[in-house]
Amino acid sequence: MGHPASTPKQFLSLHGMPILIHSLLAYAAVPEVTEMFVAVRKPELDRFRAQVDDYGFSGKVRVVEGGDTRQESVAHALAAIDGGDEDIVLVHDAVRPLIDAATIARTIDAVRKHGAAIVAMPAVDTIKQVQRTADGAIVTATIPREHIVLAQTPQGFRCHILKRAFAEAAADGFQGTDESSIVERAGIQVAVVMGTNANLKITHPDDLELAEFYLNKQGVPQL
């Protein structure tokens, strides 16, 4: 797509706009969302603050310094939040730019009801458990698809639940793969909200091309 290899994925251009800005626009369109915090690694702070100003988010988005891992970055953002125990915190991957306001709203509703909820999609492929070998891997089990969902974001929680789970994980040196895994470890049940195929994570150049396809299909004008 013509982007420098050193450009962090969240700053790549999608339909003429940085990926991260697409996500912020989606959340800004949800009336229940009252504050937005973005954790950015120190070398990218100035670049992102400039984009916040360029796209009219000045005063609407609080930028905090991120950490070396997703968990550290979320912990930094949590520390900056002055929320009540029952307030709802949504965590979103910066590189999922096609999240829609309706899915965000459904997640908020699910958190109100259950205390914790994530967006996910049912597995459509047969799931195999494997053992790694020198030649690759061998299958050790087949996992029924009806027991599997593929996690997306947002992942939402009552503020006191997420903060307690993160504090316990930090005390024990536990590193989770996502926020839900940390909350699950704390003994909290997490509900599942249906996601969409368009809510893809940009990890490879092909993903960026697919995201462009979805935006063109939706008739979103290019900036």
Number of C-alpha atoms within 10 A of each C-alpha: 10 6 12 8 7 6 10 11 19 22 19 20 17 21 18 10 15 19 23 22 22 22 21 22 16 17 22 18 13 14 9 12 15 10 13 19 18 22 21 21 16 12 9 14 17 13 12 20 16 12 18 19 13 10 13 10 18 13 10 15 18 17 18 20 16 21 17 8 12 17 20 17 19 22 19 18 21 20 12 13 14 9 14 10 12 13 13 22 25 23 20 21 17 21 24 22 26 21 27 19 17 13 19 26 16 17 27 27 16 21 25 17 11 16 22 28 27 26 24 22 17 15 15 11 8 10 14 14 12 13 11 11 8 5 6 8 11 12 10 11 11 11 12 12 14 9 9 15 15 11 19 23 26 25 27 28 29 22 21 17 19 26 18 14 21 25 14 16 18 14 9 9 9 13 16 16 11 16 25 24 14 22 23 14 16 16 9 17 14 20 19 19 23 15 25 15 11 16 22 19 18 22 12 9 11 11 13 23 14 14 22 17 14 16 17 13 9 9 9 11 9 11 7
